[in-house]
Amino acid sequence: MENIVIIGAGPAGISAALYAARGNLNPLVINNGIGALEKAEKIENYYGLEQPVSGRELYERGLAQAEALGVRVIEAEVLGISGFDTFTVKTTAGDFDTVSVILATGGKRTAPKIPGLREFEGRGVSYCAVCDAFFYRGKEVAVVGNGDFALHEAEQLRNVTQDVTIYTDGKKPEFSREHPISVNTMKIQAIEGEDKVSGLLMQSDASVQEAETQVKSFYPADGVFIALGTAGSTEIARQMGAEITDKGNIKINEEMETTIPGLFAAGDCTGGLLQVSKAVYEGSMAAISAGKYVRSKKSS
Ligand SMILES: Cc1cc2nc3c(=O)[nH]c(=O)nc-3n(C[C@H](O)[C@H](O)[C@H](O)COP(=O)(O)OP(=O)(O)OC[C@H]3O[C@@H](n4cnc5c(N)ncnc54)[C@H](O)[C@@H]3O)c2cc1C
């Protein structure tokens, strides 16, 4: 059983790892490559940088600093977290049991620009299979995504209905393992319905004679689950039942505690100032709070 699993190795995750390691808590960092810093050409407003550095350089320096302190960093994608008293972090590299978790996976994912998506949110469009699968028992459901996160969500839905299709919205499927779920790779034109979702309208390919090839353009679905890219902090927190703010960020208090005991969050995923300095502060605070939590659990 791990003490603290930190998800993300950006400024928030690495700062948390440095504090946790120096607090003798032997944290485990799970990371899926560079985050927001990838697009930052030059950082020159962070303390101590006489010459600006690129976002990538700052990221690599952070990782090297943590590893020099003996922090274990695993390259894997986190797919979801289960549990309440202690947690199991499910990743593409296996499952990890832990007393506490710090979510530091960066900013919210931008929702795909599919007409009808916003309109049907809460009326058939969902971002969380664990939360909403129950409403779709025995019904026809669509999962939009093309990677392991989409596969994970589809598998959650298969516990309540066999009628699950993954729609990649024109993207190449990138599943890391074999699976029995049907996959449609056509581009989505719109999510359709009246009071609630009735299905997906796909872009017809002008080069295909639809009548001849039996290619359909409307695929019925009672529910559409959005699972594009990797699971972000908000998706993971929502799956776990943690409170999300009106702006779609993870709700935290001054100790970086979420509304779930043992689950902490730091950095861009909590909203506010989206800058390295704030991510570093929150990461440190989250590690201090998680350390207190781990010690209190161990002494009880
Ligand atoms: C173009 C641009 C320029 C910027 N310029 C500046 C600047 O000049 N100064 C400044 O202070 N800030 C700047 N920023 C903002 C800064 O980059 C962010 O505020 C900061 O990186 C946030 O840190 P974070 O640790 O919260 O998230 P991130 O740096 O985004 O790190 C998130 C980490 O989580 C990991 N992750 C995500 N999902 C998963 C998953 N499912 N499983 C495993 N790992 C996962 C990612 O791989 C990544 O390592 C800029 C941002 C951008 C986009």
The ligand as an SDF file (V2000), in Angstrom:
LIG
                    3D

 53 58  0  0  0  0  0  0  0  0999 V2000
    1.1250   28.5530  -23.8430 C   0  0  0  0  0  0  0  0  0  0  0  0
    1.2890   28.6040  -22.3570 C   0  0  0  0  0  0  0  0  0  0  0  0
    2.1990   29.4860  -21.8070 C   0  0  0  0  0  0  0  0  0  0  0  0
    2.3430   29.5580  -20.4080 C   0  0  0  0  0  0  0  0  0  0  0  0
    3.2390   30.4540  -19.8970 N   0  0  0  0  0  0  0  0  0  0  0  0
    3.3890   30.5490  -18.5540 C   0  0  0  0  0  0  0  0  0  0  0  0
    4.3350   31.4740  -17.9900 C   0  0  0  0  0  0  0  0  0  0  0  0
    5.0190   32.2080  -18.6980 O   0  0  0  0  0  0  0  0  0  0  0  0
    4.4360   31.5100  -16.6280 N   0  0  0  0  0  0  0  0  0  0  0  0
    3.7040   30.7000  -15.8090 C   0  0  0  0  0  0  0  0  0  0  0  0
    3.8700   30.7830  -14.5920 O   0  0  0  0  0  0  0  0  0  0  0  0
    2.8190   29.8220  -16.3220 N   0  0  0  0  0  0  0  0  0  0  0  0
    2.6380   29.7220  -17.6740 C   0  0  0  0  0  0  0  0  0  0  0  0
    1.7330   28.8360  -18.2010 N   0  0  0  0  0  0  0  0  0  0  0  0
    0.8720   28.0500  -17.2810 C   0  0  0  0  0  0  0  0  0  0  0  0
    1.5950   26.8390  -16.6770 C   0  0  0  0  0  0  0  0  0  0  0  0
    2.1400   26.0360  -17.7050 O   0  0  0  0  0  0  0  0  0  0  0  0
    0.5900   26.0360  -15.8390 C   0  0  0  0  0  0  0  0  0  0  0  0
   -0.0720   26.8920  -14.9110 O   0  0  0  0  0  0  0  0  0  0  0  0
    1.2730   24.9190  -15.0670 C   0  0  0  0  0  0  0  0  0  0  0  0
    1.9830   24.0550  -15.9380 O   0  0  0  0  0  0  0  0  0  0  0  0
    0.2450   24.1110  -14.2650 C   0  0  0  0  0  0  0  0  0  0  0  0
    0.8750   23.0640  -13.6170 O   0  0  0  0  0  0  0  0  0  0  0  0
    0.0810   21.7270  -13.2270 P   0  0  0  0  0  0  0  0  0  0  0  0
    1.0800   20.8760  -12.5410 O   0  0  0  0  0  0  0  0  0  0  0  0
   -1.1760   22.0730  -12.5190 O   0  0  0  0  0  0  0  0  0  0  0  0
   -0.3820   21.0760  -14.6090 O   0  0  0  0  0  0  0  0  0  0  0  0
    0.4520   20.6210  -15.9090 P   0  0  0  0  0  0  0  0  0  0  0  0
    1.7270   21.3450  -16.0300 O   0  0  0  0  0  0  0  0  0  0  0  0
   -0.5200   20.7180  -17.0250 O   0  0  0  0  0  0  0  0  0  0  0  0
    0.8030   19.0860  -15.6110 O   0  0  0  0  0  0  0  0  0  0  0  0
   -0.1770   18.0990  -15.6140 C   0  0  0  0  0  0  0  0  0  0  0  0
    0.4880   16.7210  -15.5310 C   0  0  0  0  0  0  0  0  0  0  0  0
   -0.5380   15.7240  -15.3560 O   0  0  0  0  0  0  0  0  0  0  0  0
   -0.2620   14.6050  -16.2090 C   0  0  0  0  0  0  0  0  0  0  0  0
   -1.5240   13.9270  -16.5080 N   0  0  0  0  0  0  0  0  0  0  0  0
   -2.6660   14.4500  -17.0100 C   0  0  0  0  0  0  0  0  0  0  0  0
   -3.6340   13.5060  -17.1180 N   0  0  0  0  0  0  0  0  0  0  0  0
   -3.0720   12.3490  -16.6780 C   0  0  0  0  0  0  0  0  0  0  0  0
   -3.5540   11.0130  -16.5500 C   0  0  0  0  0  0  0  0  0  0  0  0
   -4.8210   10.6580  -16.8320 N   0  0  0  0  0  0  0  0  0  0  0  0
   -2.7000   10.0690  -16.0850 N   0  0  0  0  0  0  0  0  0  0  0  0
   -1.4070   10.3880  -15.7520 C   0  0  0  0  0  0  0  0  0  0  0  0
   -0.9160   11.6360  -15.8330 N   0  0  0  0  0  0  0  0  0  0  0  0
   -1.7300   12.6020  -16.2950 C   0  0  0  0  0  0  0  0  0  0  0  0
    0.3840   15.2270  -17.4310 C   0  0  0  0  0  0  0  0  0  0  0  0
    1.1020   14.2340  -18.1170 O   0  0  0  0  0  0  0  0  0  0  0  0
    1.2640   16.3130  -16.7790 C   0  0  0  0  0  0  0  0  0  0  0  0
    2.4790   15.7730  -16.3500 O   0  0  0  0  0  0  0  0  0  0  0  0
    1.5720   28.7300  -19.5700 C   0  0  0  0  0  0  0  0  0  0  0  0
    0.6850   27.8040  -20.1350 C   0  0  0  0  0  0  0  0  0  0  0  0
    0.5250   27.7390  -21.5060 C   0  0  0  0  0  0  0  0  0  0  0  0
   -0.4520   26.7400  -22.0890 C   0  0  0  0  0  0  0  0  0  0  0  0
  1  2  1  0
  2  3  1  0
  2 52  2  0
  3  4  2  0
  4  5  1  0
  4 50  1  0
  5  6  2  0
  6  7  1  0
  6 13  1  0
  7  8  2  0
  7  9  1  0
  9 10  1  0
 10 11  2  0
 10 12  1  0
 12 13  2  0
 13 14  1  0
 14 15  1  0
 14 50  1  0
 15 16  1  0
 16 17  1  0
 16 18  1  0
 18 19  1  0
 18 20  1  0
 20 21  1  0
 20 22  1  0
 22 23  1  0
 23 24  1  0
 24 25  2  0
 24 26  1  0
 24 27  1  0
 27 28  1  0
 28 29  2  0
 28 30  1  0
 28 31  1  0
 31 32  1  0
 32 33  1  0
 33 34  1  0
 33 48  1  0
 34 35  1  0
 35 36  1  0
 35 46  1  0
 36 37  1  0
 36 45  1  0
 37 38  2  0
 38 39  1  0
 39 40  1  0
 39 45  2  0
 40 41  1  0
 40 42  2  0
 42 43  1  0
 43 44  2  0
 44 45  1  0
 46 47  1  0
 46 48  1  0
 48 49  1  0
 50 51  2  0
 51 52  1  0
 52 53  1  0
M  END
$$$$
